[in-house]
Amino acid sequence: MIKSRKCQLAIVVIIACITASVIGQEPNLAKAKLQFEIGREEQKWITDLDEMGPYEKQQKQEMYPGGRIEKSVIRPTHVAVMRIKHVRVPRIYWTDISNNPIGRTMSKRQKEFIAEANGRIRDLHRIEEGFEFRWYAVSQEDAKKMTQAFIDVWNTKVHPKLQPLLKRRKELEEKIADIKKKLPEKEGKLEAAEANYENVKNITHEFSSESEAVKESKQTILEMIKKLDALEIELAGIREKLEAIEQYRRSKHVPGKDLSDETLEKLDQMLVEQMIELRGAEARKKAALQIRKREKEFYNLYSQLNELRREVSSLNRSSINNERNLLEIEEKLANPTPDMLPPKVYQNKVTIYPVKVKD
């Protein structure tokens, strides 16, 4: 028990250290508070796949499967530019953005522009810091909403990947707290049971080890059961003899069956002998019952003690396993995989530029 407690303490210390080290580092699911700035330099709107690099072409075709690049009647007036640090970019389609609460508030003209422009509403470029996203829109406000909706959708795609870990962490914390509540009570009962067991053992099996004492107890119980069976047979025989003697003694009052004085004296003597045998057999039975009861109580004490030992041991094992699993969860949360990370917009800044449309 002392060894398991030391192991528990070590795991708790490790968890505490990791938890302290990751405070503020756990992936934040809150929506990014973007700061919008207005830039003056006119930007180009890429309207032809030939002007795009292979990575940008692939991104547009994946975002709008089957989409075509055609000239649009509606032209963008602004573009929202933001840089996102190195993370794994999830697949986000226009339908994701249009169904987003923020995306649904975009203007009717913006939605018409998106329907016409298809794959040309967004440009994506690899840069040294990670990625540069450009969202084209027909107004400054729509450019803001496009960007906010994009970030919001990204967060919703990250959340399901983290949620199982957060849920599992909560479950483990609750299990550990429950065990810490139960364990002292069980350990108290175990200590009391061990003391009681030792007191009884010192009376009946003082010079035997625990295993020997239990073995002796079981053997004595079995012997007493056999002894009681034999005594029941013996008592049945004695009672039958007494009944026969009484029948003969009663027959002396029946006409034609007069018994001699000698016979009656002999019957009286036999009656006394059988009564003595009866008392002796009953005394032996009583002693056998007491011995069986004593050994049963001792064996029951051992069984209860053993059950408490198993319960305490099981709780300690569960505590160690749960704390080890919690440690693994904490480590995963402290070092999430790229697809579990929410977008980290560089300086939380988005710049909205005017767009110069190429004729």
N, C-alpha and C positions, 0 to 999 in steps of 0.2 A: 504493500500500500504506500509506503514511504517513497519507493522508487517511482511509482506512477505519479505521485504528487509532484516530485521533482521534475518529471518529464512534462507534466501539465504546466508547471511554473515556467519552464524554459520556453515552451510554445507561446504562452501568454506574453512573455517578455519580447519574443521575436515579433509577434503580431503588433504589440504596442509600438515597437520601434518602426516597423513598416508603416503602420497607420499614421504615426507622427510624421514620417518622412513624406507621405503622399498627401497630406492635408493641402488642399488647394491645387493638387495635381490631377485629381480624378477628373475624367472627361466631363466637361460642363455641357449639359443638355439645354441650357437656357438659350433663347434666341440672341444672336449677336446684335449688340447695340451699335448699328452702323452710323458712322458720321459721314454726311454727304457734303462734298465740296463742289464748287462750280469751276470748271476749267475753261479757258478761252481758246485754246488751240483747237482748230477744227480737225476732226478725225475722218478717216476714209471709211466708207461702207463697202465691204467686199461683196460684190454682186455676182461674181463669176467663180466657179470652182477652179478655173485655171489659175486664178490669182492666189489660191490657197496652197499651203503646204500639205504634204500627205497626211500629217497627223490631224490637221484641221478638217480635211475632207472626211477622214474616217469618223471623227467626232460628230460631224453634221449628219452624215449618212446613218450613224447609229442612233442619233437623237430623233431623226425623222426617217424611219425606214421607208424606202420607196419614194421619198420626196424628190421633187424635181427643182432644179434651179431655173427660174424663169424671171423675166423682167416684171417688176411690180409697179402698179399704178401709184400705190401709196409709198412714199419715201420716208425713212426715219429722219427725225430732226435732232435727236440726241442719242448718246451712247453712254452707258454707265460702265466705268472701268474699275476693276478691283483686282488685287493680287491676293492669292491664297497660298499659304505656306505648304510645303511638301506634305501631302496626304494622299490617300487613295480616293480618287473622285468617283462617287457612285454614278450609276446610270440614271440620269434625270431627263425625262421626256417632257415635251410641251404639255401633254395631258396632265402630268403631275403638277405643273405650275398653274395651269388653268383651273384645276380643281382645288387648288389651295385657297384658303379664306382670303389671303392677301391678293392672290392672283385674280380672284373673281371681282375685285374692286377696280381692276384696270378699265380704262375707257373703252367705249365701243370701237372707236377708231383704232386703238392699239390692237384689239382682238382681230379686227379686219386686216390690219397690217400683218399680223402674225399668220393669219390664214393665207394671205397672198405670198408673203416673203418666205414662208416655210423654213427651210434650213438656214436662212440668212439673218435670223434674229439674234444669233449668238456667235461670237468668235472665241476660240480658245487657243491660247499659245503657251508653250512651255517657256519659262524664263528661269533665271538662276535661282530665284527665291521659291519657285514652285510652278504656279500657273497664273496666267493673266486671263480673266474673263471679261468679255465685252458684251453687254446686252443693249440691243438697239431698240429705240422706242420713238413714238411720235410726239412725246413731250417730256419735260423734265420729271413730272410727277409719275408718268408711266415708267420711265427709266428707273426711278426709285422703287416703284412697286414690283417691277420685274426682278430687280436685285433682291429685295426683301423676300419675295416669294421663293426665289431660288434657294436662299440661305435657309428659309423655314422648311422647305421640302428636304433639303440635305439633312437638317437636324432630325426630321421625322424618320429618315432612312437609317440614321445612326442609332436612334433610340432603341429599336427592336433588337439590335445586336448587343447593346449594353444591358437591356432590361433583365434577361435571364441571369446575368451575373449579379445585378443588384438585388434581384428577388432571392437568389440563392444565398447571398450574403445575409440578408435579413432573416431567412429561415435558419441559417446556422447560428446567428447571434441569438435568436430566440431559443433554439435547442440548448445552446451552451448556458444561457441564463436559467433555463428550466432545470438543467442538471445541477448547476451550482446551488439551486434552491433545494433540490431533493437530496443531494449527496450528504450534507451535514446531518440531516435527520436519519438517513440510513446508517451512516457511520456511528451515530449515537446509539441506535438500536443494536448495531453489531457489537459494539463495545460492551453493552449491558448483557447481550446474549453470550458473549465469550466469558464474561465473569461468572454468570449463572452456570454455564456449562462446566467451567473448571471446578466450581464448588461441588456440583453433583458428581462429577467424575472422581474427585478426590475422596468421595465417600464410598463409591462402588467399584472404581477401577483405578485406584490411586497409583499403582505401580506399573500401569500399562500406558503405552503411547496412545495417541488419539486413534490411529488406525486399528491398533490391537483392541482398544476399548470398544470401538464400534463393532468389530468382529465378534468379540466376546459377548457383547450385548445381544446381537442378532442370534448367536448360537444359544444363549441362555433362553431367549424368547421361544425359539423352536423347541428346545428341550422341555420347557414348561408346558407348551402346547401338547406335546406328546404325553407328558406326565399327567396333565389334566384329563386327557382322553382315557388314559389307563385308570385313573382314579374314578372317573365316571362309570367305567365298567365295573370296577371293584365295588363302588357304592351301590350300583344296581344289583349286584349279586348279594350284598349284605342285606339290602332292603327286602329282597325276595326271600332270603332265609328267615328274616324276622317275621315276614308275613306268614310263612309256612309254620313257624313255631307258634305264632298266635292262633292259627287255625287249629293246630293240634290241642293247644291249651283250652280253646273254646269248646272242643268236642267232648270234654269231660262232663259237660252238662247235658249231652245228648244221650237219651236212653239207648241202651244197647251198645254204647261205645265207651264204656267206663274204662278209664286209664288207671293203671296202678300208681300207687304213691311214688314208687321208684321212677316210673316213667315221667310223672309230673315233675319230680325233682330234677331229673335230667333235662327236661325241657326248660325249666326255670334257669338252670345253669347255662344252657345253650343261649337262652335269651340274653342273659347278662353278658356273656362273652361277645355275642354279636352286637349288642349295644355299645360295648367298649370298642369293638372293631369299627363300628359306624362313626363313633366320636373321633377315633384316631384318623380314619380316612377323610372325614370332613375337615379335621385340623390340617391334614396334609394338603387337601385341596385349597383351603384358605391360604396356606403358606405359599403354594404354587401360584395362586392368583396374585398375591402381594408381590412375589418376585417378578412375575410377568409384567405387572403394572409398573413396578419400579424400573425395569429394563426398557419398557415401552416409553416411559416418560424420558428416560435418559436418551434413548434413540431419537425420540421426537425433538428433544432439545438439540441434538446433533444435526438433525435434518433442518430445523429452523435456522440454526447457526450457519449451516452450509448454504442454505438458500439466501440468507443475508449476505454472506460472503460473495456469492455469485452476483447478486444484485449490485453490491458496491463495486465489484470488479467490472461488471458490465457498464455501469455508469462512468467509471474511470476511463475505460476503453473508449466509450462513446464520446466522452469529453475530449480525450486526446485526438481521436479521429476527426471530430467536428472542428476542433481548433486547428488541426493540420489542414483540413479542407478550407477553412476560413482564411488561413494564411495563403493558400494557393489563389483564392479569389482576390484577396487584397493585392497580391503580386500582379495578377492579370489586370486589375483595375489601375494599378500604378504604372503598368507597362502595356497599355492597350495596343492591339494590332492596328495597322493603318486604317482598315475599313471600319474600325470602331470609333475613330476620331471625328469630332464635328469640325466643320470648316473653321479655319483660323485666318480671318481676313487681316492682311498686313495693316497694322495700326488701326484696325477697325474702320478703315477709311475707304470710301468709294468716291471717285471723281466723275462728275457728269460733264461731258464735253458736247459741244455742237458737232453735227455731222455735215461733212462736205460730200455731197453725193456725186459720184462719177457718172457722167453722161455716157 
